[in-house]
Amino acid sequence: AQKITQTQPGMFVQEKEAVTLDCTYDTSDPSYGLFWYKQPSSGEMIFLIYQGSYDQQNATEGRYSLNFQKARKSANLVISASQLGDSAMYFCAMRGNDYKLSFGAGTTVTVRA
Amino acid sequence: GAVVSQHPSWVICKSGTSVKIECRSLDFQATTMFWYRQFPKQSLMLMATSNEGSKATYEQGVEKDKFLINHASLTLSTLTVTSAHPEDSSFYICSARSPSGTEQYFGPGTRLTVT
């Protein structure tokens, strides 16, 4: 069974500062994928970044970077230079061998001006 | 990029009636689609996996007779909530597995309110 844990229900960050969202996971699959999604109040799920379990380099996509520590089973998301539009709920998810996604509980990020 | 649509985006229905939600992959073929349910301020919970041309696979605790899933073509999956009750009110989101299999593309979601 797969499990994703996000321990931060909510976070506040000042505009232009960086914020780190924590995510730990547990799986017995040797190959898996880790995702981060953003969900604004409209409800749509916006894909942010992906990390494969065999990827040697940490993934980066613009202002988003994923700090992947395989031995610790963690996949933290770093958002740099926060913007007001970054205020949303953020979900960490894992895809196993069955291609299903398991989601964490989510973290609500509020960016302050 | 890959686009997945859902229709309707929101629906209000009376208790006891059935509601059908459509999920379409607009620019790619999806042999596998997924249906999720999300309550306010909670995470997405996988309800079922929809495979083209075969029966859906339901997650534990999901009533298959209540949530009917049909994946009749490579671009369309439907979720029918039968005999809806107020506790079925929720946000329903579908996703389609990418041709490479590594990603899921999400639809915009359908907000169902049962009165």
Contacts between the chains, C-beta under 8 A, distances in Angstrom:
chain1	res1	chain2	res2	distance
A	33	B	102	6.3
A	37	B	106	7.8
A	42	B	108	7.7
A	43	B	38	8.0
A	43	B	91	5.9
A	43	B	93	7.6
A	43	B	108	6.9
A	43	B	109	4.4
A	43	B	111	7.2
A	44	B	106	7.0
A	44	B	108	4.8
A	44	B	109	6.5
A	45	B	44	7.7
A	45	B	93	6.6
A	45	B	95	7.7
A	45	B	106	3.9
A	45	B	109	7.9
A	47	B	103	7.2
A	47	B	105	7.9
A	47	B	106	7.7
A	50	B	102	7.5
A	50	B	103	7.1
A	52	B	102	7.8
A	89	B	41	7.8
A	91	B	43	6.6
A	91	B	44	7.1
A	95	B	102	7.6
A	95	B	104	7.7
A	99	B	32	6.8
A	99	B	97	6.0
A	99	B	101	6.0
A	100	B	34	7.1
A	100	B	46	6.0
A	100	B	49	6.7
A	101	B	34	7.3
A	101	B	44	7.9
A	101	B	46	7.1
A	101	B	95	7.6
A	101	B	104	6.0
A	102	B	46	7.6
A	103	B	43	4.7
A	103	B	44	4.8
A	103	B	45	7.9
A	104	B	43	6.5
A	105	B	42	7.5
A	105	B	43	5.1
A	106	B	41	8.0
A	106	B	42	7.6
A	106	B	43	5.5
A	108	B	41	7.8
